[in-house]
Amino acid sequence: MPDVTLSDGREITFDLHKISRRQYSELVSGKLTNDQDDALVGATCGLTPEQVSGLPFPDWRRLAQAFFKKAREPLADPNSVSAPS
């Protein structure tokens, strides 16, 4: 099940294993450039930084909200390795 669906129908699923805790901390610190933010978020969902920054604003907001929702509760993912079966 995708984490978010963009207006063009693309279904996005985040893989938080693609970034480290340090990278996430840098992202939320506000110290990174927009390009660096786009690269980190894009790395988790298979989009290039250019694709992330080129999204229509509503889609970018959907993507960002879905990313941070998943990042706040990474173990709530039923597909997670640590999820009970």
N, C-alpha and C positions, 0 to 999 in steps of 0.2 A: 504494500500500500504506500503510495507516494506521501511525502511530507507536505507537499504543496503542488498545486497545478497552476501553471501560468495561463494567461489569457489566450495564448496561441495553442493551448492544449498540451504543452510539454509537462510531463510529470517529473517532479524533482524529488529525489530521496537523498538525504544527507548521510554521509559516512564520516562520523566524527573520529574514526580511527586515522583519518588522513591528516589530522593536525595534532600537535602536542598541547599539553597543558600550558606550557610557556607561550606558545603561539596564541592560544585562546586568551591568556592573560594580557598579552600585548594588544590583541584586538579590542578587548573591552576597556583597556586603559585610556583609549583615545589618543595615544601617542603615534599611531601609524597614519600614513597617508591614506587617502581614499583608494589609491591603486593597490596598496598593500592590503587594505581591508578586503577589497574585491578579490585579490589573489587568494587570501585565506578562505573566504567563504566559497569561492569558486572551486578550490581544491577539494572541498567536502562534497561537492555535488556534480563534479564533472564539467563545470563551465569554465571558460577562460576568464581572466580578469576583464577583457574587453567585452565579453558576452554579459557579464554581470553589470558592468557600468553602462552598457548599451540598452539595458532593459527599460521598457516604459516605466515611468515612476510608480504607478500602482503595482506592477509586477515586482519591481525592486523592493517595495515595501512588503509585499506578500512573502518574498524570498527571505528578507531580513527577519521578519517576524517569525516565520517558520524555523529559521536557523536558530534563533535565540531561544525559542520555545523548546526545541529539541536539545539544545546545549544546556539548558537549565535542568533537564531531567534525562540525561543520556541513558540511564539504566532502565527507564520506563519503556524503551523500545522492545517490543515483543520479539524482534529478530536479533536482539543483542545476544552475544555469546554468553553473558552471565544471567540471562533471563531464565527463570525456572521453567521446566517443561512439564 
